[in-house]
Amino acid sequence: MKLRHTILAAFALIAVLATGCASSNTSREIAVSATANGFEPAVIDVKQGDTVVLVLTRTEEATCATEAHFEETGRKVDLALNEPQRVEIPTASKGTIHYACAMNMWKGEVRVN
């Protein structure tokens, strides 16, 4: 009987550990400001498989970053002054997602490692 309880406890522990391992991905929101100096921060490193959302906010009137063009996804986001825009970043595979203002002067990148 004692052996049976030990085996059941071992299976329960394995189930708990397996569940914890399966949900190791995290969810992150990363604030990015479009300023007179460009996108800040300009380089962001994230983990492959994590859920990542950039929250882009234009904080300066005097900037050409009134929109952001995401090269790899083809998405374009208008950046109205002080109005945050949420952009989910695909992280299924490793690589770099580039984005820039419409004039391609201010650039940013998300590196998926």
Summary of the structure (lengths in Angstrom):
residues: 113
radius of gyration: 20.8
end to end distance: 48.9
largest distance: 75.9
contacts: 303
relative contact order: 0.21
helix: 19%
strand: 43%
